Structures are given as structure tokens and as C-alpha cells.
Amino acid sequence: MVEITGRVWSVWRRNWDAFLRTYRVNFIPPFVEPVLYLLALGFGLGTYIEAVDGIPYPVFIAPALVSISVMYSAFFECTYSSFVRMYYQKTFDAIIATPVGIDEVIAGEMLWGATRGMIYAALMLPVLIIFNVVAMPSSLLLIPFAFLAGLLFAGIAMCFTAITPSIDALNYPSFLFITPMFLFSGTFFPLDLLPEPIQYFALAALPLTHVVSVNRAITLAAFSPINLLNLAWIAAATVIFFVLAIRLMRRRLII
Amino acid sequence: MKRFGDLVAVDRIDFRVREGEVFGFLGPNGAGKTTTMKMIQCISPKSGGTLEVFGMDVDTHRRQIKSRLGVVPQENNLDPDFSAYRNLLVYARYFGIPKREAEQRAKDLLAFMQLEEKRDVLIDNLSGGMKRRLIIARALVNEPELLILDEPTIGLDPQARHLIWEKLRSLRAEGNTLVLTTHYLDEAERLCDRLVIMDHGKILVEGAPADLIREHAGVDVVEVERTEKVVARLEELGLNYDLAGDVVQVFTERPNDVARELLEVCRHEAAVTVRPATLEDVFLRLTGRSLRE
């Protein structure tokens, strides 16, 4: 179905090396973002909100901030950044002239997108600990789970990259898919405030809903059977989009 | 053979490259040269026929073939995120070359391509000629048995071209096999042991440059301004001639006799030039003078 060997890591390493070369810029967002959101929403707006389901508001949104950051970093890495490498820099063409195959290039890109999500989660965690909004040690699980969630968003992103006619057209999924998810996935208010049909829609079609649900269980150290369902949904979707992205990319690049 | 929908880009061509030679593909834009190169590199699957590289089928032994090839693509695709040196190291990693060895080879190759001073310079800050040299260095990083070069000196100034030719000749002298495409005919004449001229996906002729010139253009060319008198005289003499814009070209083995005749006709009013025939004459005679888009 897909042809992947250990060579996939040479593609991953290329992106890791490039990331380290510009690490100063890359490390700013995961530190700054949670501080801004926590101050503005958690402690600013949050003063009008006593508690959500008995949870202080900053504590309620903390796992959502991690989830959103993982989504953004993985999704944008595998849309705009991958598109630049594929289309403008011709990096993929250069790599497939070596024994590395196209499947491995695309898989390497997605694994890198996932890694980037994980790096961001790991960098955010100390900030959240300082603000005392996450439970420890369970919140350490945010980091490995960010890789899985990141891989899901990377796969979805890569499918869009494979079919987009131009870099501008990537704005459609960004605004019509990512932005609604940012708002309506149980991030800043509980899902059950929404009309029932929209709740079902969110559970069925918005991956971030499941990611937020798992991350919230992790940061509150309060797990429930529903989290198993979340994980199953994420695992299945990750496999589907991973394979689909490779197939679509083959169709685009092998001519 | 390669089809894109209804278009047959490469139409049942037949060629064989010998070990240790420089083999050229010439042709106008759209002749099918680059497509042929991509099929040899196992990155564009063929639509039919057989194609073997190192005696292995391109459909079933992609990785094995690619690990022994060096590729200089037509478009620069160096990695702009890295310096010249790191470009070579990152590329070596795709071949699974151990780090130590890769570092040594990268150093040697930068020296060979006279890029040592540019070692830590980012790609965007290199000149066109330097980028091209670095791409050749990159193509050599896996010590390939066959080097494929698609338009190796496209868009370069004469100095940069000569340096690249010199390097390619020294690679040949070391016993490397080179396959190149070009539409610079002087380049083909200088570098290639044998070549084919392609047009519309087909091979028109194959042979050594000197043989092709003798066969298809003769030894010398006499050029003279095109007038009715000149054309009439050539008809009288029964000589073979080509009309190229406002110039008449006569391909002949007796250039001095022809030149004398023509000088008489135009009473020394127009210039008559005698020059050796070149590959360009062969090329234009075979592929025509109409412009290709």
C-alpha cells in the first residue's frame, strides 16, 4: 500500500536540521502564545466566568491551548511549509533522485509535522506549570499525545497540499476548517452549550474535539471511558489520512 | 516510450550508452530529452517498451539504480535552507552515507568544484555558476557510476561554462560515464563521444559528432548573401544549398572552388565566408529552422 523504510528519517532529519538553524524564531510562539491567551482569556475575560463545570476558567482552557498549538503547528507545517518545499524549492524532486522514494518523502514530512507539534507541546508545558493550571505528573502525557495528534493534523494538511492548485488556495482549509475548529471543539466553552446537532457534527467531523477531550483529561488527571473513544477516533483517522496523503501525493508528483 | 494523455513525448527510441563514454541528447525544446532523462532516473514511469540501467529494469529496481546514479537536474533544486557544505551532507544522508565519510567527500567535492571559499554560504547568495557547480558536486556525493546531466550549463556566462566543461572532461578522464542533454551545440561537440539528435520524441540520428558533421553537413560551409544571381548560379552548378534567412549556405567538400565561383557571381560586392561545418549545421538541417515554443 505504501512503501516506507528507515530512509524516511533522512527526510525528517532534513527538516529537523532546518528547524534548528532558525531555532530562535521557532521557539518564540510556544512560549508567548500560552502566556497571551492565559492572560487575556483565562485571567482577563475569565474573571467574569466563575467556573466551567466546577473548573476554574484558566484551568479549563489550558489543555485547549496545547491542543490548538499542536493543531496549528502540524497543520501549517504540512500545508504552507511543505508546499513551499515541494513547489518552490523543488526539495522533493531533489530527494527522489536519491534512493529515497516519494512515499518516504511524504511520510517524513508528516512525521516532522507531528514532531513539531510535540516540540510545541513540550515547550508550552513549563509555562502552564508556572501558571499552575495543569495537574502533574499526568500532564507529562501531553507531550507524547501531541505527537499522535500532530500526526493526525499533518495527515489532513498533507491531503490538502496534495490537491491544492496553488499556495493561496491553502487559505480555504485554513479559514473554513481550522478556524471553526479553533472555536467549536470544546476549546473555550464546553461542547454541550451548543445545539445538539452541532455537538454531533463536532464529534464526527472536527478532530480537534477529540484532541481537546483527551488533553483535558490529561491536564485535569481525570480520565473517563469516553477518552478511549476519542483515542480510537484519532488513531483511525490518523491512519486513513496518512495513507490517503501519500496516495494523493503520488498522483500529483509521479508523472 | 512515454505518453502524456494523447501526446507521445518519447516515441519508441532505441539507444545504448557504453561504459566510460559521454553520451549526449540534443534536440529543440519539447523534443523529449528531459522526459527521457527522467525515465532513466526512475522518477517518471515509462508507458511502454523496455529500459534498463546497469542491466536492471527501471520499474522493478528503482532504489538499486538510483543509489548508483548522480543527477544534475535542469532546474536548480539545491536546498535554500542550508549552506553549500550542509547541502552536500544532507544529500549524502539520503544515500545513507555515514557521517564521517560524507564530511570527507563533501570537503573533497567542494575543492574539486572550486567552491571551498563558499563552504558556509547560503544557496541564495551563490551566483548561477556556483549553484551549478554545487549541483554537480552534489550529484557526485554518492560516487555514481553514471552521471546524468540535464542542461548542465544552462544560463551561464562563458567563464562558468568553460569551468564546468573542464570539470566534466576530468570526470570523463577518470572513467566516469556521463549522459547529458543540451541545446548548446558547441557544448555537445566539445564534450560528447557520441550523441543522438532528437525531435518530436524520436531519434533522428546517432553517432560521433565528427561523423555526423561529415555525413550530414559535409566538411565545409560557404556562406554568401542571398541574391537571385547567387541562387541561379548555384542551380546551374547543380550544388546542394540551404536557404537560411538572408544567407545561402552551401555544404561542400570543395569550399575554395565554390567560393571562387560565388565571388565572381557577386563581383566581390558581397562577402563570401568559408568555415568548417559544425554540429549546429547538422542540427538545423535535421530539425528545421522554425521556432519551437
Interface residues (C-beta under 8 A of the other chain):
Chain A: R7 S10 V11 R13 R14 D17 A18 R21 Q89 K90 T91 D93 A94 I95 I96 A97 T98 P99 V100 G101 I254 I255
Chain B: F4 Q41 I43 S44 P45 R62 R63 K66 S67 L69 V71 P73 E75 N76 N77 L78 D79 P80 D81 F82 R86 V90 Y91 R93 Y94 F95 G96 N142
